[in-house]
Amino acid sequence: MGIGRSIAFRLHEAGANVVLADLDESAAHKTADELSQHRPDSVYVVPCDVSKREDAERAVKTAATQFGSLDILVNNAGIFPFAALADLTDELFDKVIATNLRSVYLFTKLASEQMIAQGKGGKIINVASVDALHPSMAGLAAYDASKHGVWGFTKNTALELAAHDITVNAIAPGGVATPGVAKMTGGDLDQVKAQSSNVPMKRMGDPDEMGRVALFLASDLSSYMTGSIVVADGGMLLG
């Protein structure tokens, strides 16, 4: 759903076969059904807890066996539960890090091994956040830590994988109108507008705007970019 769904649509529209690795099977199958209307047999769903090695291994293997190769990896899964430091539990902190950061490590390691074996390079795209570049708000310490980690991991793996013609870049979305944000605000439009008040463009981003950035990073248009982060935040960081 949200950003992941939009990225899948944009890459599929551009001709990519897509493996949707998602914990929410119903949402993944719904997206797969929509995509398959345009191009049958080009989408595959893998039930996946992205923080578990065996699930990540199955997803990577599925891409390689179903479609012949794995050429593009998008690490998009993320959660952002609010908890003040005084209320933050070890279990919640570990869950955020596992979902948002450990998953990026697992998939990058496994996918890059597959790409290296194929011998034709590849593209790895990590969805970070503007909160990887500055503190967000009280109650998101675990989230900020995970996204700072994603950005650091992106830069370091870009150094290592450049020798194999594998680029590693990140996207830093600002506030995006996703189902997750809608759930967080309870559909309160006034609250959504308030969150946009410090954005020079005076609006939240659309998930498809992140999909278009991902398409750019997945294409040859970004062929000389690696270890970079593309900020798509409506100007939020200018404030």
Order of alpha helices (4+ residues) and beta strands (2+ residues): alpha-beta-alpha-beta-alpha-beta-alpha-alpha-beta-alpha-beta-alpha-alpha-alpha-beta
